[in-house]
Each structure stands twice: as structure tokens, then as C-alpha cells.
Amino acid sequence: MDKKVIARSEPGFLCTPLIGREEVQRWEIDSLVTRLFHGSKSQFISALALDDQLSPEEARQLQDLIAKLDGKDP
């Protein structure tokens, strides 16, 4: 509540989120990239792309995303 991300209401101590899932995910990813990859998003993506457990579909999705960011249609 101090961080203004949830609100509490009575009766029953009902908590409701004040921010969306996407915002939480962005914050968590930024925190992870900062802590583990010294702020380098490219190193983070490289770690994902080189993961042996990456499925062919996930690899294709990453390739499509990179093509989209480069302004090319996959």
C-alpha cells in the first residue's frame, strides 16, 4: 500500500491491484536485467536465445520479434 500498487478496503481486508500485470512485468524484467545483466537487455535476450530449453516455436517468436524491431516483416 505504501508503494501505491495495491489498495485495501474493509470489511474483510480486501486487496485490489492499482497497476496492471504488464506494468508489473516490465518492472520485474527491468529489475532482473539490472541485477543479473548489468542493465544490458541484449545480454538478457542472448541468454534467452541461447537457452538449450528454448523450443523451436519460442526461437521463431524471438526471430520474428527481432525482425519486427528491425522494421522487417518476418
C-alpha positions in Angstrom: 0.0 0.0 0.0 2.9 2.4 0.7 4.1 1.8 -2.9 0.6 2.6 -4.2 0.4 -0.7 -6.1 -2.5 -2.2 -4.1 -5.5 -0.7 -2.2 -7.0 -2.3 0.9 -10.7 -2.0 1.7 -12.8 -3.2 4.6 -14.6 -5.3 5.6 -12.6 -8.4 5.1 -9.3 -6.9 4.3 -9.9 -7.0 0.6 -6.9 -6.0 -1.5 -7.1 -4.9 -5.1 -4.3 -4.0 -7.6 -3.8 -0.4 -8.6 -1.5 -1.3 -11.5 -1.8 -3.8 -14.3 0.0 -7.0 -14.9 2.0 -5.6 -17.8 3.4 -2.8 -15.7 4.5 -5.3 -13.0 6.1 -7.5 -15.6 8.0 -4.5 -17.1 9.2 -3.5 -13.6 10.3 -7.1 -12.8 12.1 -7.5 -16.1 13.9 -4.2 -15.6 14.9 -5.2 -12.1 16.1 -8.6 -13.3 18.1 -7.1 -16.2 19.7 -4.6 -13.9 20.7 -7.2 -11.3 21.8 -10.1 -13.4 22.9 -8.5 -16.7 24.2 -5.1 -15.5 21.4 -3.3 -17.4 22.1 -4.9 -20.7 18.9 -6.0 -22.4 20.9 -7.5 -25.3 22.7 -9.8 -22.9 19.4 -10.8 -21.4 17.9 -11.6 -24.8 21.1 -13.5 -25.7 20.8 -15.6 -22.6 17.2 -16.5 -23.6 18.1 -17.2 -27.2 21.0 -19.5 -26.3 19.0 -21.5 -23.7 19.0 -25.2 -24.6 15.4 -25.5 -23.4 14.1 -22.9 -25.9 11.5 -24.6 -28.1 11.7 -24.1 -31.9 8.4 -22.1 -31.6 10.0 -19.8 -29.0 13.1 -19.4 -31.1 10.9 -18.5 -34.1 9.0 -16.0 -32.0 12.3 -14.3 -30.9 13.4 -14.2 -34.5 10.1 -12.6 -35.6 10.3 -10.0 -32.8 13.9 -9.1 -33.8 12.8 -8.8 -37.5 9.9 -6.6 -36.4 12.2 -4.3 -34.3 14.5 -4.0 -37.4 11.5 -2.9 -39.4 11.3 -6.0 -41.5 8.2 -8.3 -41.7 9.1 -11.9 -40.7 
